[in-house]
């Protein structure tokens, strides 16, 4: 499990989220990660530090048996930081990468293309997402980033 998470940290920012049901974890792989307000209120960013990861895994473990791993390429954040004046990581994720769904209970959906997969913590089984970064058109995001983070 740690290797699955840390392997992504070289080229991505990684976030984790626990959920109780396998069906919910499977749905996140297909439909994306739905959340309200800000991604930072329901996920934890993982840094390249085994102690930090162990702490977060233990602290949030009571929230479920299925650990969702969200992985967003760092070049997106690097581009936003270099090419905009008001770069804020949360705004980039919430207002550029995620889709706003005002008619639903959960306001935002981060597309499944950014969902690396999930880990069944009980069995230590990893389920990788087949659509992870498939058909991801990075070029289409550049003008949106420039416009939203002027």
C-alpha positions, -999 to 999 in steps of 0.1 A, spaced: 0 0 0 27 25 9 46 17 -23 14 24 -43 10 58 -27 47 68 -26 53 57 -62 31 86 -73 48 113 -53 77 116 -78 55 132 -104 22 140 -87 5 156 -57 -13 128 -39 -44 130 -17 -60 102 3 -96 97 14 -111 68 33 -146 54 25 -166 26 41 -182 8 12 -166 -10 -17 -194 1 -39 -186 37 -31 -149 31 -39 -158 14 -72 -181 43 -81 -154 69 -74 -131 50 -99 -159 53 -126 -176 86 -119 -150 106 -101 -146 119 -65 -176 140 -54 -171 165 -25 -185 197 -10 -169 231 -5 -132 222 -9 -112 191 -16 -91 199 15 -121 193 38 -124 157 28 -89 146 18 -54 147 32 -24 156 10 4 131 13 40 143 14 72 123 8 76 114 45 68 79 58 60 92 93 35 117 80 19 90 58 17 66 87 2 92 109 -25 102 84 -33 65 76 -39 58 113 -57 91 121 -83 87 93 -85 49 94 -118 49 114 -135 64 83 -135 32 64 -117 2 49 -112 16 14 -84 42 9 -90 62 -23 -57 75 -38 -61 108 -58 -31 117 -79 -27 150 -99 4 156 -120 27 182 -105 32 199 -139 -4 212 -136 5 230 -103 39 241 -117 22 257 -147 -4 275 -126 23 288 -102 45 301 -130 18 315 -153 -8 331 -130 -7 358 -104 -33 345 -79 -22 308 -77 -38 289 -49 -37 251 -50 -72 247 -36 -87 270 -62 -69 252 -90 -84 218 -79 -119 231 -70 -125 256 -98 -104 243 -127 -99 206 -124 -132 197 -107 -166 201 -122 -191 223 -104 -225 206 -98 -248 231 -81 -279 210 -84 -264 180 -65 -258 174 -28 -221 174 -33 -210 205 -52 -179 193 -70 -166 163 -88 -129 157 -95 -129 135 -127 -120 99 -125 -90 106 -146 -73 118 -114 -82 88 -93 -52 65 -92 -72 37 -75 -80 24 -41 -66 1 -14 -88 -24 5 -70 -18 38 -83 -50 54 -70 -73 27 -42 -50 15 -56 -54 -21 -49 -26 -46 -75 -18 -73 -60 4 -100 -82 27 -120 -82 19 -157 -90 54 -167 -63 71 -146 -49 99 -168 -64 83 -199 -76 108 -225 -63 136 -203 -59 166 -225 -35 188 -206 -35 215 -233 -73 222 -228 -66 231 -192 -40 257 -198 -63 285 -209 -88 277 -182 -60 280 -156 -49 313 -170 -85 326 -170 -95 314 -135 -63 323 -117 -56 356 -134 
